[in-house]
Amino acid sequence: MESLIILTPLALGYLIPLRHAATLRMIDRALTAIVYLILALMGMGLAGQENLATEMTQVAQLCALLIGLTLVANLALLPWVDKRWPLALCDKRQHIRTRTMMLESLKLAGVVSGGFLLGLVVQLPADWISSGSNAILMALLLLIGIQMRASNMTLRQILLNPRGLAIAAVVLITSLLAGAVTALLMGLPLYQGLALASGVGWYSLSGILIGAKLGPTLGSVAFLVDLARELIAIVLIPILMRRTPATAIGYGGATAMDFTLPVIQKSGGPQTVPVAIVSGFLLSLAGPILIPFFLSFG
């Protein structure tokens, strides 16, 4: 039921056939502002936790373990896709300003930190933060649905791209495996580890959904793990693209269809774009379904 609630605004947005370029640019700017607001509220929610020092230690341990296990699991199995469906790359690849891309990602962590500092000074009721974040998330998903429709991706194009399907499947399966092992090692219920691993890069969604159900501590873990995926992907994509394109595309997770797509295109050429969009699109759809599904076991 929760998955249906989350997917409804996404589906409604996808039904809106918007093509006006100026309006789409406004939506893009609005999405940025909404993400910043959601992350600031997440930081404020974390600041309101009791036993904060203990909570921060748990956040650091969980993040380090889940990020490490996910990296190893993803990179171990994604090369299989290249063996099954090898991808020829364009030789005319462009130089990528990795530092600039990383700074853009780090801004997001800065917003959470700013919200955390503000939360130490201004104490808002936890239910206010939770309800406000959920309402903002619905608006975010509606606008993302509009963007997905504007990208001209059809169901036929997605289902007829076996390489993109395979990459998404491998990333999802290995990420969930890493989440299960993390739960086992950290003494968490299995469903929590699986929920933490289901965002595959969509930090604004995973952080809010998990934070609303399991509290700001685990919500912060979900956000930081998915943000770390984006940061690490920016560094790894140019390094891995020549040897194993599927790994370079796949590790970006859901971000392969948006934030890390320019890095993928510049380092691998235009042939990589349809694969990245399909993989990222499928993983973006998986998050709103799997996170509420796993959380329903709690």
C-alpha positions in Angstrom: 0.0 0.0 0.0 2.8 2.4 0.8 4.5 1.6 -2.5 1.3 2.6 -4.3 1.1 5.9 -2.4 4.7 6.7 -3.4 4.3 5.6 -7.0 1.0 7.6 -7.5 2.5 11.1 -7.9 5.3 9.6 -10.0 2.8 8.0 -12.3 0.6 11.1 -12.4 3.6 13.2 -13.4 4.5 10.7 -16.1 1.0 11.1 -17.6 1.6 14.8 -18.2 3.1 15.3 -21.7 5.0 18.4 -21.1 7.3 19.6 -23.9 7.7 23.4 -23.2 11.4 23.9 -22.8 11.2 26.9 -20.5 8.7 25.1 -18.2 11.0 22.1 -18.1 13.9 24.3 -17.0 11.7 25.8 -14.3 10.9 22.3 -13.1 14.5 21.4 -13.0 15.3 24.4 -10.8 12.3 23.6 -8.6 13.6 20.0 -8.1 16.9 21.3 -7.0 15.3 23.6 -4.4 13.0 20.8 -3.2 15.9 18.4 -2.7 17.8 21.0 -0.7 14.7 21.6 1.5 14.2 17.8 2.1 17.9 17.4 3.0 17.8 20.3 5.4 14.8 18.9 7.2 16.6 15.6 7.4 19.5 17.3 9.1 17.2 19.1 11.5 15.5 15.8 12.4 18.9 14.2 13.2 19.8 17.1 15.4 16.7 16.4 17.5 17.7 12.9 18.4 18.5 11.9 22.0 21.9 10.3 22.7 23.3 12.1 19.7 26.9 11.0 20.1 25.9 7.3 20.2 23.7 7.8 17.2 26.5 9.4 15.1 28.8 6.5 15.9 26.2 4.1 14.7 25.7 6.2 11.5 29.5 6.1 10.8 29.8 2.4 11.3 26.7 1.5 9.2 27.7 3.8 6.4 31.3 2.5 6.2 30.2 -1.1 6.2 27.3 -0.8 3.7 29.3 1.4 1.3 32.2 -1.0 1.3 30.2 -4.1 0.8 28.1 -2.6 -1.9 31.1 -1.4 -3.8 32.8 -4.8 -3.6 29.6 -6.7 -4.6 28.7 -4.4 -7.5 32.2 -4.3 -9.0 32.6 -8.1 -8.6 29.6 -9.1 -10.7 29.0 -6.2 -13.2 31.8 -7.3 -15.5 29.7 -10.3 -16.3 27.4 -8.0 -18.3 30.3 -6.9 -20.4 31.2 -10.5 -21.2 27.6 -11.3 -22.2 26.9 -8.0 -24.0 30.2 -6.3 -24.9 29.8 -2.6 -25.7 32.1 -0.8 -28.3 33.1 2.7 -27.1 33.6 5.8 -29.1 37.3 6.9 -29.3 36.4 10.6 -29.2 35.9 10.9 -25.5 36.0 14.2 -23.6 37.9 15.4 -20.6 35.8 15.4 -17.4 36.1 17.9 -14.6 35.8 15.3 -11.8 36.5 17.9 -9.1 33.6 20.1 -10.2 31.2 17.2 -10.3 32.3 16.1 -6.8 31.9 19.6 -5.4 28.3 19.6 -6.7 27.6 16.4 -4.8 29.3 17.6 -1.6 27.0 20.6 -1.6 24.2 18.2 -0.8 26.1 16.9 2.3 26.6 20.6 3.2 22.9 21.2 3.1 22.3 18.3 5.5 25.0 19.6 7.8 23.5 23.1 7.7 20.1 21.6 8.6 21.7 19.7 11.5 23.3 22.9 12.9 20.0 24.8 12.5 18.3 21.9 14.3 20.6 22.3 17.3 19.4 25.9 17.7 15.8 25.7 16.5 13.9 22.6 17.8 11.0 21.6 15.6 8.5 18.9 16.7 9.5 15.6 15.0 6.0 15.1 13.6 6.2 18.5 11.9 9.4 17.5 10.2 8.1 14.1 9.2 4.8 15.3 7.8 6.4 18.2 6.0 9.1 16.0 4.5 6.5 13.6 3.2 4.4 16.3 1.6 7.5 17.8 -0.1 8.5 14.3 -1.3 5.2 13.9 -3.1 5.8 17.1 -4.9 9.3 15.9 -5.8 8.0 12.7 -7.2 5.4 14.4 -9.3 8.0 16.7 -10.9 10.3 13.7 -11.5 7.5 11.9 -13.3 7.1 14.9 -15.6 10.8 14.8 -16.3 10.7 11.1 -17.1 7.9 11.6 -19.6 9.8 14.5 -21.2 12.9 12.2 -21.7 10.9 10.3 -24.3 11.7 6.9 -22.8 9.0 4.4 -23.7 8.3 1.0 -22.1 9.3 -0.6 -25.4 12.7 1.0 -25.4 13.3 -0.1 -21.9 12.3 -3.7 -22.3 14.2 -4.1 -25.6 17.5 -3.1 -24.1 18.9 -6.3 -22.6 22.2 -4.6 -21.5 20.5 -1.9 -19.5 18.1 -4.5 -18.0 21.0 -6.8 -17.0 23.0 -3.9 -15.5 20.0 -2.8 -13.4 19.3 -6.4 -12.2 22.9 -7.0 -11.2 23.2 -3.7 -9.4 20.0 -4.3 -7.5 20.7 -7.9 -6.5 24.2 -7.3 -5.4 23.2 -4.1 -3.5 20.5 -6.0 -1.7 22.9 -8.8 -0.8 25.3 -6.2 0.6 22.4 -4.8 2.7 21.5 -8.2 4.0 25.1 -8.9 5.1 25.3 -5.5 6.7 22.2 -6.2 8.7 23.7 -9.5 9.8 27.0 -8.0 10.9 25.5 -5.0 12.6 22.7 -6.9 14.4 19.9 -5.1 12.5 16.7 -6.8 11.4 17.0 -8.1 7.8 14.3 -5.9 6.4 16.2 -2.8 7.6 19.4 -3.8 5.8 17.4 -4.5 2.6 15.6 -1.2 2.9 18.8 0.7 3.4 20.3 -0.9 0.2 17.2 -0.3 -2.0 17.8 3.4 -2.7 20.7 2.6 -5.1 21.7 6.2 -5.4 18.4 8.0 -4.9 19.4 9.8 -1.7 16.4 12.2 -1.4 13.9 9.4 -1.6 15.6 6.8 0.5 16.6 9.2 3.3 13.0 10.5 3.7 11.2 7.2 3.4 13.5 5.4 5.8 13.8 8.3 8.2 10.0 8.5 8.4 9.7 4.9 9.3 12.9 4.1 11.2 13.9 7.5 12.5 16.5 10.1 11.5 19.5 8.0 12.4 18.8 5.3 9.8 17.4 7.9 7.4 20.8 9.7 7.6 22.5 6.4 6.9 20.4 5.8 3.8 21.1 9.4 2.5 24.8 9.2 3.1 25.2 5.7 1.6 23.4 6.8 -1.6 25.2 10.1 -1.8 28.5 8.2 -1.4 27.5 6.0 -4.4 27.2 9.2 -6.5 30.6 10.6 -5.3 32.4 7.3 -5.8 30.8 6.8 -9.2 32.1 10.2 -10.4 35.6 9.1 -9.7 35.3 5.5 -10.9 33.4 6.0 -14.2 36.3 7.5 -16.2 38.7 4.9 -14.7 36.5 1.8 -15.3 34.8 2.8 -18.6 37.5 1.6 -21.0 37.9 -1.8 -19.4 34.4 -2.6 -18.2 31.7 -0.1 -19.3 28.9 -2.0 -17.6 30.6 -1.5 -14.2 31.2 2.2 -14.9 27.5 2.7 -15.8 26.0 0.4 -13.2 27.8 1.6 -10.1 26.1 5.0 -10.6 22.8 3.3 -9.8 19.7 5.4 -10.1 21.9 8.5 -10.9 23.0 7.0 -14.2 19.9 8.6 -15.8 20.6 12.1 -14.4 23.5 13.3 -12.4 26.2 10.9 -13.5 24.9 10.7 -17.1 27.2 13.5 -18.4 30.2 11.7 -16.9 29.1 8.5 -18.5 28.6 10.1 -21.9 31.9 12.0 -21.8 34.0 9.1 -20.8 32.2 6.4 -22.9 30.7 8.2 -25.8 27.1 8.4 -27.1 26.7 4.6 -27.3 26.6 4.5 -23.5 23.7 7.0 -23.1 20.7 4.7 -23.9 22.2 1.9 -21.7 22.7 4.4 -18.8 19.2 5.9 -19.1 17.5 2.4 -19.1 19.6 1.2 -16.2 19.1 4.4 -14.2 15.4 4.5 -15.0 14.7 1.0 -13.8 16.7 1.5 -10.6 14.8 4.7 -10.0 11.5 2.9 -10.3 12.7 0.1 -8.0 13.4 2.4 -5.0 9.8 3.7 -4.5 8.6 0.1 -4.7 11.2 -1.8 -2.7 11.8 0.6 0.2 8.2 0.7 1.4 7.9 -3.0 0.7 10.8 -3.9 3.0 9.8 -1.4 5.6 6.3 -3.0 5.8 7.9 -5.9 7.5 8.8 -3.8 10.5 
